Amino acid sequence: MPLVHFVHGKGSGPWGTKICRLAQIARDRGCEVESLDYSEMDALPRAEKLVLACRDVSQPLVFVGSSMGGWVAAAASREVPVSGLFLLAPAFYFPGYPDVVPGCPGAHIEVVHGWNDDVILYEHSLRFSKKYGATLHLVEDDHRLFESLELTGEYFSDFLGRLALRTAG
């Protein structure tokens, strides 16, 4: 049974609205879910915490990260093998965050970003997605992606389905 690890953003918590919604989708698809509390931690210590939490996991792993958590998920994927990355308005090319190279192929990475994001510009996700061959979904929303939560859930469910097909075939 795959394990989906959620990584929240700087201003949210481990079981916020987006994570709860996506976690239910993961459970409905037969996955286990986990979401650690990274409150009051900077990006690099968050990535180290995620790596330590997943180091001995033997089941297939999927990381889902939002904002700073997207950067953390991608960074940790260099140390822990993952089947896929699902990233929500990830903090790529953001001041103070080093460039990150994901640890899985672009075909196993999907990014959702709002056209109207004024925290992390959608162009950053466009640049990352183009560089690594990731799928990019641009939606009519802002940084929090609350207006497109239903659509994001559909993207996530489809993503998990495609990962299952890849691992079964």
Secondary structure by P-SEA (a helix, b strand, c coil): cbbbbbbbccccccccaaaaaaaaaaaaabbbbbbbbbccccaaaaaaaaaaaccccccbbbbbbccaaaaaaaaacccccccbbbbcccccccccccbbbbccccccbbbbbbcccccccaaaaaaaaaacbbbbbbcccccccccaaaaaaaaaaaaaaaaaaaaac
